[in-house]
């Protein structure tokens, strides 16, 4: 079963090599095409890290939504 991060791992080299090749074919030089493709790959990585951040399944399942702050007694620093 492929998930979101499997697609991200596949899109990174595809963006680097495929987009670089495509941009070179559209009359951009290699020194212009590589940074553009790298920026797209960095955008994909940034989306995977910050927009759809990885969360462990144990952290998701252990949270039941109850507020435990009312049960905590804070100690005075004095």
C-alpha positions as protocol buffer text, in pm:
chain_id: "A"
residue {
  index: 1
  type: UNK
  ca { x: 0 y: 0 z: 0 }
}
residue {
  index: 2
  type: UNK
  ca { x: 151 y: 327 z: -107 }
}
residue {
  index: 3
  type: UNK
  ca { x: 105 y: 632 z: 108 }
}
residue {
  index: 4
  type: UNK
  ca { x: 167 y: 1001 z: 77 }
}
residue {
  index: 5
  type: UNK
  ca { x: 534 y: 980 z: 174 }
}
residue {
  index: 6
  type: UNK
  ca { x: 598 y: 703 z: -80 }
}
residue {
  index: 7
  type: UNK
  ca { x: 476 y: 940 z: -350 }
}
residue {
  index: 8
  type: UNK
  ca { x: 692 y: 1219 z: -209 }
}
residue {
  index: 9
  type: UNK
  ca { x: 1000 y: 996 z: -225 }
}
residue {
  index: 10
  type: UNK
  ca { x: 919 y: 916 z: -586 }
}
residue {
  index: 11
  type: UNK
  ca { x: 852 y: 1276 z: -683 }
}
residue {
  index: 12
  type: UNK
  ca { x: 1185 y: 1411 z: -558 }
}
residue {
  index: 13
  type: UNK
  ca { x: 1407 y: 1243 z: -821 }
}
residue {
  index: 14
  type: UNK
  ca { x: 1134 y: 1284 z: -1081 }
}
residue {
  index: 15
  type: UNK
  ca { x: 1132 y: 1658 z: -1019 }
}
residue {
  index: 16
  type: UNK
  ca { x: 1509 y: 1680 z: -1019 }
}
residue {
  index: 17
  type: UNK
  ca { x: 1581 y: 1474 z: -1331 }
}
residue {
  index: 18
  type: UNK
  ca { x: 1255 y: 1499 z: -1524 }
}
residue {
  index: 19
  type: UNK
  ca { x: 1201 y: 1869 z: -1476 }
}
residue {
  index: 20
  type: UNK
  ca { x: 1566 y: 1944 z: -1547 }
}
residue {
  index: 21
  type: UNK
  ca { x: 1547 y: 1748 z: -1871 }
}
residue {
  index: 22
  type: UNK
  ca { x: 1220 y: 1911 z: -1967 }
}
residue {
  index: 23
  type: UNK
  ca { x: 1352 y: 2259 z: -1901 }
}
residue {
  index: 24
  type: UNK
  ca { x: 1669 y: 2191 z: -2097 }
}
residue {
  index: 25
  type: UNK
  ca { x: 1453 y: 2080 z: -2390 }
}
residue {
  index: 26
  type: UNK
  ca { x: 1265 y: 2410 z: -2375 }
}
residue {
  index: 27
  type: UNK
  ca { x: 1586 y: 2603 z: -2450 }
}
residue {
  index: 28
  type: UNK
  ca { x: 1695 y: 2679 z: -2094 }
}
residue {
  index: 29
  type: UNK
  ca { x: 2057 y: 2615 z: -2016 }
}
residue {
  index: 30
  type: UNK
  ca { x: 2152 y: 2341 z: -1771 }
}
residue {
  index: 31
  type: UNK
  ca { x: 2275 y: 2597 z: -1517 }
}
residue {
  index: 32
  type: UNK
  ca { x: 1929 y: 2756 z: -1518 }
}
residue {
  index: 33
  type: UNK
  ca { x: 1728 y: 2435 z: -1524 }
}
residue {
  index: 34
  type: UNK
  ca { x: 1896 y: 2262 z: -1230 }
}
residue {
  index: 35
  type: UNK
  ca { x: 1819 y: 2533 z: -969 }
}
residue {
  index: 36
  type: UNK
  ca { x: 1459 y: 2559 z: -1087 }
}
residue {
  index: 37
  type: UNK
  ca { x: 1412 y: 2182 z: -1060 }
}
residue {
  index: 38
  type: UNK
  ca { x: 1586 y: 2180 z: -722 }
}
residue {
  index: 39
  type: UNK
  ca { x: 1350 y: 2452 z: -596 }
}
residue {
  index: 40
  type: UNK
  ca { x: 1052 y: 2240 z: -701 }
}
residue {
  index: 41
  type: UNK
  ca { x: 1201 y: 1937 z: -524 }
}
residue {
  index: 42
  type: UNK
  ca { x: 1265 y: 2149 z: -213 }
}
residue {
  index: 43
  type: UNK
  ca { x: 904 y: 2265 z: -227 }
}
residue {
  index: 44
  type: UNK
  ca { x: 786 y: 1904 z: -234 }
}
residue {
  index: 45
  type: UNK
  ca { x: 1006 y: 1823 z: 66 }
}
residue {
  index: 46
  type: UNK
  ca { x: 886 y: 2134 z: 249 }
}
residue {
  index: 47
  type: UNK
  ca { x: 525 y: 2039 z: 188 }
}
residue {
  index: 48
  type: UNK
  ca { x: 588 y: 1690 z: 322 }
}
residue {
  index: 49
  type: UNK
  ca { x: 762 y: 1822 z: 634 }
}
residue {
  index: 50
  type: UNK
  ca { x: 558 y: 2126 z: 728 }
}
residue {
  index: 51
  type: UNK
  ca { x: 214 y: 2107 z: 566 }
}
residue {
  index: 52
  type: UNK
  ca { x: 152 y: 1735 z: 608 }
}
residue {
  index: 53
  type: UNK
  ca { x: 388 y: 1671 z: 895 }
}
residue {
  index: 54
  type: UNK
  ca { x: 454 y: 1309 z: 982 }
}
residue {
  index: 55
  type: UNK
  ca { x: 281 y: 1200 z: 1302 }
}
residue {
  index: 56
  type: UNK
  ca { x: 339 y: 866 z: 1464 }
}
residue {
  index: 57
  type: UNK
  ca { x: 36 y: 640 z: 1491 }
}
residue {
  index: 58
  type: UNK
  ca { x: 92 y: 586 z: 1863 }
}
residue {
  index: 59
  type: UNK
  ca { x: 70 y: 959 z: 1929 }
}
residue {
  index: 60
  type: UNK
  ca { x: -254 y: 975 z: 1734 }
}
residue {
  index: 61
  type: UNK
  ca { x: -419 y: 679 z: 1902 }
}
residue {
  index: 62
  type: UNK
  ca { x: -317 y: 768 z: 2258 }
}
residue {
  index: 63
  type: UNK
  ca { x: -479 y: 1112 z: 2247 }
}
residue {
  index: 64
  type: UNK
  ca { x: -840 y: 1085 z: 2354 }
}
residue {
  index: 65
  type: UNK
  ca { x: -922 y: 1455 z: 2361 }
}
residue {
  index: 66
  type: UNK
  ca { x: -964 y: 1491 z: 2737 }
}
residue {
  index: 67
  type: UNK
  ca { x: -807 y: 1786 z: 2909 }
}
residue {
  index: 68
  type: UNK
  ca { x: -575 y: 1661 z: 3182 }
}
residue {
  index: 69
  type: UNK
  ca { x: -461 y: 2006 z: 3293 }
}
residue {
  index: 70
  type: UNK
  ca { x: -731 y: 2024 z: 3560 }
}
residue {
  index: 71
  type: UNK
  ca { x: -586 y: 1712 z: 3723 }
}
residue {
  index: 72
  type: UNK
  ca { x: -233 y: 1852 z: 3744 }
}
residue {
  index: 73
  type: UNK
  ca { x: -124 y: 2032 z: 4057 }
}
residue {
  index: 74
  type: UNK
  ca { x: 151 y: 2284 z: 3988 }
}
residue {
  index: 75
  type: UNK
  ca { x: 427 y: 2323 z: 4241 }
}
residue {
  index: 76
  type: UNK
  ca { x: 529 y: 2668 z: 4356 }
}
residue {
  index: 77
  type: UNK
  ca { x: 886 y: 2766 z: 4271 }
}
residue {
  index: 78
  type: UNK
  ca { x: 945 y: 2933 z: 4610 }
}
